[in-house]
Every structure is written in structure tokens, then in C-alpha cells.
Amino acid sequence: MLISDADVQKEFQLHYVAYRRIKNVATVRFQPRSHTLVVRLAVDPDTVKLAEGFTRDVRKIGCLGTGPLELRIRSQEDLARASDLVRRSVDGL
């Protein structure tokens, strides 16, 4: 299922950009020193095989953004790995 631009709204916050449909499906912030995109998704971390340095369960950690799963994207390869998880977050609502 393809999602049109009208389905997902972008909202700029102080420290991140929120992408939402009915609720937030992803928040994205950039860490300039490490050249990293930090993406928080509305995906249950228990349903994902966590990979050190790429995915992290942040349910019990105070972090900026919304969603219990955090991704750290540093390369095109990481971006490709993230696409299925982003799709799950968007389709899950």
C-alpha cells in the first residue's frame, strides 16, 4: 500500500520533526556531530530483532520524540535497513 503525501503530515518541533497520520508514526532528529539521523518509530521493540548501534528499545529511557523503537541512521545501508520498519510504523496505525 502506497501512502500519499496527504496521509502523512509533517510537524516541526523544537528538537525534532514529527510525522503523523492519526498519531505520530515517526519522529526524526539530526545529530550533527555524529552525522546521524535518530528516528523514533511506533513499532513494538519486542517484535524486532535489535541490532547493536542501529536499533534500540527506548521504552524505559527518557528521550526526545515519540515511539518505543529508536533507529540510528548513519549511511545509505542503514536507510535501506530502516525502510521496512518505517513502513510497519506507518501501516500500524
Secondary structure by P-SEA (a helix, b strand, c coil): cccccccbbbbbcccbbbbbcccccbbbbbbccccbbbbbccccccccccccccccccccccccccccbbbbbccaaaaaaaaaaaaaaaacc
